[in-house]
Amino acid sequence: MTDTADPFFEAYNRDDIAYGETPAPGVQSIIDLTTSVETGERRALDLGAGAGRDSIALAKAGYRVTAVDLSEMGLERINQRAAMTGVGALVTTQAADVRHFDFETGKYDAIIATTVLDHIPANDAQIVWTKILNSLTQTGLLAIEVHSSEDPGSDLPPGCNSTAPKSETAGAVVNYFPPNKLASWATETSADLRILRYEERLEWDYTHGPEHMHGKVSLLAIRKGTSPQWYGQPRMFPRRPS
Ligand SMILES: C[S@@+](CC[C@H](N)C(=O)[O-])C[C@H]1O[C@@H](n2cnc3c(N)ncnc32)[C@H](O)[C@@H]1O
């Protein structure tokens, strides 16, 4: 793929690879939750995996990861990083549009979508969301992030009225989520989810390009009826050291 066809080519082609190496907060929570209690093989699906900060962290935690993205440069970075950190055997990359990915029923213990449902039109995002739910196991965990209508790149208020600096890749976002939209999806009875954390916020981003502001929505959820030892993050009431 050329740099003109891939809006993320430059961001992934430079030495200082976009988005850094720290996984999204929801992904770190999934790792903390599962590595403390579960054993055996766990499978994760990382949709819009980019250059792989989430995929690599999951693989290092023992997940067998399928990383899906349209960006060949991003996938190349994932393969390089996986090899460099010794988890190459746990990471499979797939160049695909998430709208055309083959979501197998009940396959994944964790599904990650860190800012990709906002890169496709709203109707498509809802269809992919339904496929995500269908592909999650009965004890599975879900970490979703999307840009909100508070983002300075948004075509909706209040973001469209913001004078804060916007992201170098804002042009690739086509579907800014209005307040409560992701929460309403997650609380539909048919979703069969229990929300562990949900947040709509503003944040400064220093992980790529000139510093800029984002409006973000984060969802961390698990299948209803499942109760791992979740003390939240940040942990407000840590156990007293014995
Ligand atoms: C903002 S980046 C986030 C990358 C990564 N999830 C992270 O947080 O580091 C969005 C990514 O979604 C990918 N993307 C956009 N639309 C896509 C689609 N329809 N199918 C698959 N990937 C897509 C882009 O190539 C890009 O790598």
The ligand as an SDF file (V2000), in Angstrom:
LIG
                    3D

 27 29  0  0  0  0  0  0  0  0999 V2000
   -6.2950    5.7900   15.4540 C   0  0  0  0  0  0  0  0  0  0  0  0
   -5.5620    4.3670   14.8060 S   0  0  0  0  0  0  0  0  0  0  0  0
   -5.5390    3.3180   16.2450 C   0  0  0  0  0  0  0  0  0  0  0  0
   -4.5200    2.2160   16.1510 C   0  0  0  0  0  0  0  0  0  0  0  0
   -4.4320    1.3040   17.3800 C   0  0  0  0  0  0  0  0  0  0  0  0
   -5.6960    0.7010   17.7050 N   0  0  0  0  0  0  0  0  0  0  0  0
   -3.9070    2.0430   18.5750 C   0  0  0  0  0  0  0  0  0  0  0  0
   -4.7170    2.4940   19.4070 O   0  0  0  0  0  0  0  0  0  0  0  0
   -2.6830    2.1950   18.6900 O   0  0  0  0  0  0  0  0  0  0  0  0
   -6.8740    3.6500   13.8410 C   0  0  0  0  0  0  0  0  0  0  0  0
   -6.4630    2.4130   13.0640 C   0  0  0  0  0  0  0  0  0  0  0  0
   -7.6350    1.8470   12.4680 O   0  0  0  0  0  0  0  0  0  0  0  0
   -7.2900    1.3780   11.1750 C   0  0  0  0  0  0  0  0  0  0  0  0
   -8.5260    1.3240   10.3700 N   0  0  0  0  0  0  0  0  0  0  0  0
   -9.2960    2.3650    9.9700 C   0  0  0  0  0  0  0  0  0  0  0  0
  -10.3750    1.9150    9.3090 N   0  0  0  0  0  0  0  0  0  0  0  0
  -10.2700    0.5560    9.2790 C   0  0  0  0  0  0  0  0  0  0  0  0
  -11.0850   -0.4750    8.7520 C   0  0  0  0  0  0  0  0  0  0  0  0
  -12.2270   -0.2000    8.0990 N   0  0  0  0  0  0  0  0  0  0  0  0
  -10.6820   -1.7580    8.9020 N   0  0  0  0  0  0  0  0  0  0  0  0
   -9.5140   -2.0460    9.5600 C   0  0  0  0  0  0  0  0  0  0  0  0
   -8.7190   -1.1000   10.0980 N   0  0  0  0  0  0  0  0  0  0  0  0
   -9.0910    0.1850    9.9570 C   0  0  0  0  0  0  0  0  0  0  0  0
   -6.2660    2.3600   10.6640 C   0  0  0  0  0  0  0  0  0  0  0  0
   -5.4830    1.8240    9.6320 O   0  0  0  0  0  0  0  0  0  0  0  0
   -5.4850    2.6590   11.9270 C   0  0  0  0  0  0  0  0  0  0  0  0
   -4.3700    1.8140   12.0760 O   0  0  0  0  0  0  0  0  0  0  0  0
  1  2  1  0
  2  3  1  0
  2 10  1  0
  3  4  1  0
  4  5  1  0
  5  6  1  0
  5  7  1  0
  7  8  2  0
  7  9  1  0
 10 11  1  0
 11 12  1  0
 11 26  1  0
 12 13  1  0
 13 14  1  0
 13 24  1  0
 14 15  1  0
 14 23  1  0
 15 16  2  0
 16 17  1  0
 17 18  1  0
 17 23  2  0
 18 19  1  0
 18 20  2  0
 20 21  1  0
 21 22  2  0
 22 23  1  0
 24 25  1  0
 24 26  1  0
 26 27  1  0
M  CHG  2   2   1   9  -1
M  END
$$$$
